[in-house]
């Protein structure tokens, strides 16, 4: 084992000499692969307490333990808890877009480390870690499901069980990008199904996606999992949209 570790370190040093590790965000040289430089780290709006005990939206002032935001009081989500690493705004937004659309799959392990910290309680309680699925036509075009990469990396890091095929996307839905909250809900209604209810029954499921926007997609996935017998569903994403209060 000692010889193997020494060989790995030597290989790592040789690779770093040929391809010096760069900041995931700006490309500045850094000490190790898969990290941010200090400037980019400071510029990303990481989500920290105080936050809504349910959806995880950050509060400007601390309202006390177990406080809920107005949205969760008015219309409780189908999932039990949601957490995210940072606010979906530049420069963090740029990281997500490069991950999804520029084949930067090398970012998945770094995102998984950040998710493990941001959602430590959710990961600890999870029986299964499952990604939001892509429709097969979109998967064929993109060649990878970013949520599945995150779920697998997080499961490997945490020792929890990954369930990459727990959910299926039964129909291809139009892009949610330009849709409002209600339209997003209608767009994904009935779009997902549980492949096999047996592994779901009585389990607490941790749903993984890259971004939480209105919660329509994650809410619909939660609905079908609860209908299939899941004990509860939590949600963990890299980023989330935070609208002005």
C-alpha positions as CSV (number, residue, x, y, z in Angstrom):
1,X,0.0,0.0,0.0
2,X,2.9,2.4,0.8
3,X,4.5,1.8,-2.5
4,X,1.2,2.3,-4.3
5,X,0.6,5.6,-2.6
6,X,4.1,6.7,-3.3
7,X,3.6,5.8,-7.0
8,X,0.3,7.7,-7.1
9,X,2.0,10.8,-5.6
10,X,4.8,10.6,-8.1
11,X,2.3,10.3,-10.9
12,X,0.4,13.3,-9.6
13,X,3.5,15.4,-9.4
14,X,4.5,14.5,-13.0
15,X,1.0,15.3,-14.2
16,X,0.9,18.6,-12.4
17,X,4.3,19.5,-13.9
18,X,2.9,18.9,-17.4
19,X,-0.6,20.3,-16.8
20,X,-0.5,22.6,-13.7
21,X,-3.9,22.6,-11.9
22,X,-6.1,25.6,-12.5
23,X,-8.9,27.3,-10.7
24,X,-12.2,25.8,-11.8
25,X,-13.6,29.3,-12.3
26,X,-11.0,31.7,-13.7
27,X,-8.1,29.4,-14.7
28,X,-5.5,30.8,-12.4
29,X,-2.9,28.3,-11.2
30,X,-3.8,26.7,-7.9
31,X,-2.2,24.2,-5.5
32,X,-4.3,21.1,-6.5
33,X,-6.9,20.1,-9.0
34,X,-10.6,20.7,-8.5
35,X,-10.4,23.8,-6.3
36,X,-11.0,27.6,-6.6
37,X,-8.4,30.3,-6.2
38,X,-9.0,32.5,-3.1
39,X,-10.4,35.4,-5.2
40,X,-13.1,33.2,-6.9
41,X,-13.9,31.5,-3.6
42,X,-14.6,34.8,-2.0
43,X,-16.7,36.0,-4.9
44,X,-19.1,33.1,-4.9
45,X,-22.2,33.6,-2.8
46,X,-22.1,30.4,-0.7
47,X,-25.3,29.7,1.2
48,X,-24.8,29.5,5.0
49,X,-27.2,29.7,8.0
50,X,-29.6,31.3,8.8
51,X,-31.8,29.6,6.2
52,X,-35.3,28.2,5.8
53,X,-35.5,24.8,7.6
54,X,-37.5,23.4,4.7
55,X,-36.4,24.8,1.3
56,X,-33.0,26.2,2.4
57,X,-33.4,29.7,1.1
58,X,-31.1,32.0,3.1
59,X,-32.5,34.6,5.5
60,X,-31.1,38.1,5.9
61,X,-31.8,38.0,9.6
62,X,-31.9,35.0,11.9
63,X,-35.6,34.3,12.8
64,X,-34.6,31.5,15.1
65,X,-34.4,27.7,14.8
66,X,-36.7,25.7,12.5
67,X,-38.1,28.9,10.9
68,X,-39.8,28.6,7.6
69,X,-39.8,31.1,4.7
70,X,-43.1,32.6,3.6
71,X,-43.2,30.4,0.5
72,X,-43.0,27.2,2.5
73,X,-45.6,28.4,4.9
74,X,-48.0,29.3,2.1
75,X,-47.4,26.2,0.0
76,X,-45.3,23.5,1.6
77,X,-43.1,21.7,-0.9
78,X,-43.4,17.9,-1.5
79,X,-39.8,17.4,-0.4
80,X,-39.0,17.5,3.3
81,X,-35.7,19.6,3.1
82,X,-33.7,21.2,0.4
83,X,-30.1,22.5,0.6
84,X,-27.7,24.0,-2.0
85,X,-24.1,25.0,-2.0
86,X,-24.3,28.5,-3.5
87,X,-26.7,31.1,-5.0
88,X,-27.2,30.7,-8.8
89,X,-25.5,34.0,-9.8
90,X,-22.2,34.9,-11.3
91,X,-19.5,33.7,-11.0
92,X,-21.0,30.5,-9.6
93,X,-23.6,30.4,-12.4
94,X,-20.7,30.2,-14.9
95,X,-19.4,27.1,-13.2
96,X,-22.8,25.4,-13.6
97,X,-23.1,26.4,-17.2
98,X,-19.6,25.1,-18.1
99,X,-20.3,21.9,-16.2
100,X,-23.6,21.2,-18.1
101,X,-22.8,22.6,-21.6
102,X,-19.0,22.6,-22.0
103,X,-18.3,19.0,-21.1
104,X,-16.6,20.0,-17.8
105,X,-17.4,16.8,-16.2
106,X,-14.2,17.1,-14.2
107,X,-16.0,19.5,-11.9
108,X,-18.3,16.8,-10.5
109,X,-15.9,15.6,-7.7
110,X,-15.4,19.2,-6.5
111,X,-19.1,19.9,-6.5
112,X,-19.8,16.7,-4.7
113,X,-17.4,17.7,-1.9
114,X,-19.1,21.0,-1.5
115,X,-22.5,19.3,-1.6
116,X,-21.4,16.9,1.1
117,X,-20.7,19.9,3.4
118,X,-23.7,21.9,2.5
119,X,-26.1,19.0,2.9
120,X,-24.3,17.0,5.6
121,X,-27.5,16.2,7.6
122,X,-29.4,15.2,4.4
123,X,-26.6,12.9,3.3
124,X,-26.3,11.3,6.7
125,X,-30.1,10.5,6.7
126,X,-30.2,9.2,3.1
127,X,-30.9,5.6,2.4
128,X,-30.5,6.2,-1.4
129,X,-29.0,9.0,-3.5
130,X,-30.8,9.4,-6.8
131,X,-30.4,11.9,-9.6
132,X,-33.2,13.7,-11.5
133,X,-33.2,11.8,-14.8
134,X,-32.9,13.2,-18.4
135,X,-35.1,12.0,-21.2
136,X,-33.2,9.5,-23.3
137,X,-33.1,11.9,-26.4
138,X,-31.5,14.6,-24.3
139,X,-29.1,12.2,-22.8
140,X,-28.1,11.0,-26.2
141,X,-27.4,14.6,-27.4
142,X,-25.6,15.7,-24.2
143,X,-23.8,12.3,-23.6
144,X,-24.1,12.6,-19.8
145,X,-26.6,13.4,-17.1
146,X,-25.0,16.0,-14.9
147,X,-27.3,15.1,-12.0
148,X,-26.2,11.4,-12.2
149,X,-22.5,12.5,-12.2
150,X,-23.1,14.5,-9.0
151,X,-25.1,11.7,-7.4
152,X,-22.5,9.0,-8.1
153,X,-19.7,11.3,-6.9
154,X,-21.5,12.1,-3.7
155,X,-22.4,8.5,-3.1
156,X,-18.8,7.5,-3.5
157,X,-17.6,10.2,-1.2
158,X,-20.1,9.6,1.5
159,X,-20.4,5.8,1.4
160,X,-24.2,6.0,0.8
161,X,-26.0,4.0,-1.9
162,X,-26.4,5.5,-5.3
163,X,-29.5,4.7,-7.3
164,X,-28.9,6.2,-10.7
165,X,-31.8,4.5,-12.4
166,X,-34.4,4.9,-9.6
167,X,-36.4,7.4,-11.7
168,X,-37.2,7.6,-15.4
169,X,-38.3,10.6,-17.5
170,X,-41.3,9.3,-19.4
171,X,-41.6,12.2,-21.9
172,X,-39.3,14.9,-23.1
173,X,-40.4,18.2,-21.7
174,X,-39.7,21.6,-23.3
175,X,-37.0,23.7,-21.7
176,X,-38.0,25.3,-18.4
177,X,-35.7,28.3,-19.0
178,X,-38.3,30.8,-20.1
179,X,-41.3,29.5,-18.1
180,X,-42.8,31.0,-15.0
181,X,-43.5,29.0,-11.8
182,X,-47.0,27.8,-12.8
183,X,-46.0,26.9,-16.3
184,X,-43.0,25.0,-15.0
185,X,-45.3,22.9,-12.8
186,X,-47.6,22.1,-15.8
187,X,-44.6,21.3,-18.0
188,X,-43.3,18.5,-15.8
189,X,-46.6,17.1,-14.5
190,X,-46.6,13.4,-15.2
191,X,-43.1,13.5,-16.7
192,X,-41.5,11.2,-14.2
193,X,-42.0,7.7,-12.9
194,X,-40.4,5.3,-10.5
195,X,-38.8,2.4,-12.4
196,X,-39.3,-0.1,-9.6
197,X,-41.2,0.7,-6.3
198,X,-39.5,-2.1,-4.3
199,X,-36.3,-0.2,-3.5
200,X,-38.2,2.9,-2.7
201,X,-40.7,1.6,0.0
202,X,-39.9,2.9,3.4
203,X,-36.6,4.6,2.3
204,X,-35.5,8.2,2.7
205,X,-34.4,9.4,-0.8
206,X,-31.9,12.2,-1.4
207,X,-32.7,13.7,-4.8
208,X,-29.8,15.3,-6.7
209,X,-29.8,18.0,-9.3
210,X,-27.5,20.9,-10.4
211,X,-29.9,23.8,-9.8
212,X,-33.1,24.4,-7.8
213,X,-35.1,27.1,-9.5
214,X,-38.8,27.1,-8.7
215,X,-38.7,23.5,-7.4
216,X,-41.2,22.3,-10.0
217,X,-39.0,19.4,-11.3
218,X,-37.8,18.3,-7.9
219,X,-41.3,18.6,-6.5
220,X,-42.7,16.3,-9.2
221,X,-39.9,13.8,-8.7
222,X,-40.7,13.9,-4.9
223,X,-44.4,13.4,-5.6
224,X,-43.9,10.2,-7.6
225,X,-41.3,8.9,-5.0
226,X,-43.7,9.5,-2.1
227,X,-46.5,7.9,-4.1
228,X,-44.3,4.8,-4.6
229,X,-43.8,4.5,-0.8
230,X,-40.8,6.6,0.0
231,X,-40.6,7.6,3.7
232,X,-39.4,11.1,2.8
233,X,-37.5,12.9,0.1
234,X,-34.8,15.5,0.6
235,X,-33.2,17.6,-2.2
236,X,-29.5,18.6,-2.6
237,X,-28.3,20.8,-5.5
238,X,-25.1,22.7,-6.3
239,X,-26.9,26.0,-6.7
240,X,-30.3,27.5,-6.2
241,X,-32.0,30.6,-7.5
242,X,-32.7,33.2,-4.7
243,X,-35.2,35.9,-5.7
244,X,-35.3,39.2,-3.9
245,X,-37.8,39.1,-1.0
